[in-house]
Amino acid sequence: MKKKWQVLRGLINQTGHGYDPVSGTFDWPEDVWENINAVNSEAKKYKTAPL
């Protein structure tokens, strides 16, 4: 649970983009997701899966 929270916290702290409450996902372009995944591979599941 702590690991999941750390991943979510890292995503929430990203600036310039946000959370889409309709889809329950983050609305970032592909290049931003590539950078996030390079730093933390656990974050890739939040690209399409709702929180």
Residue pairs with C-beta under 8 A, 6 or more apart in sequence:
3 42
7 40
7 42
7 43
7 46
8 46
8 51
10 36
10 39
10 40
10 43
11 26
11 36
11 43
11 46
12 19
14 26
14 28
14 32
14 36
17 26
17 27
17 28
17 32
18 26
18 27
19 25
19 26
19 27
19 51
20 26
20 27
23 50
24 50
24 51
25 46
25 47
25 48
25 49
25 50
25 51
26 46
26 47
28 36
33 44
33 47
36 43
36 44
37 43
37 44
